[in-house]
């Protein structure tokens, strides 16, 4: 749950500005640690990371910035 701005400030600004301000307010509860994947999934991911593709350079997916298996 995030803390809310006081009403005096919320009424002072337009709702879209209040929304932008609220996006910078951190949550009160600490984040839970990420779940560890199952051992079989972890093993498959390691296999995928270590695979070599014949005829492909190591930079063939450079334009796909969001694709990463770290």
N, C-alpha and C positions, 0 to 999 in steps of 0.2 A: 504494500500500500504506500502510495506517495503522499507526502504532506501537501496540503492545498494552500494556495495563496490566500491571504486575508481578503475578505470581501471588499474592503476599501480599494485595494489594488485591482481586484478583478473588475470592479465597476469603472475604474479609471481608464482601462485599456479596452480596445476591441477584443472580441473573443478569439480571433486568430492570433493576436499577439500573446494573449494569455496562454493559448495552447503551445506556442513556441517556447514561452518561458517554462511551462510545465515539462516540456521534453528534456530540459536540463536539470530538473530536480531529481535526485537519486531516490531509490526506494529505501524504506526504513529497514526492511528485513534484509539480512545478508543473503546473497545468492547461494543456492545449494551447489555443492560440487558436481561437476558433470559426471554422468554415469559412465562407468567403464563398459566398453563393448564386450560381448560374450567372447570367450576364447576362440571359438571357431571363426567368428567374424574378424577378430584381430588377426588370426592366421591368414585368412583370405586377403585382408588388406595388405599385409606384409608381402604376400605373393604378388599382388598387383603392383606394389611399389618396386619390387625387384625384377619385374619382367622386362626383357629386352625385346624390342620389336625390330625384326630384320628389315633393313632398308630404310629405316626412319632415323633421322638425326634426333638428338636429345632436345632440340629446340622446336620440333614440329608443331607443338601446341602453344607456342609463345603468345599468340594473340588471344588465347582463352585464359584470361587472367583469373577467372573465378574457379577454374578447374584445378584442384590441388588435393593430393592424397598424402598429407603429412601425418 
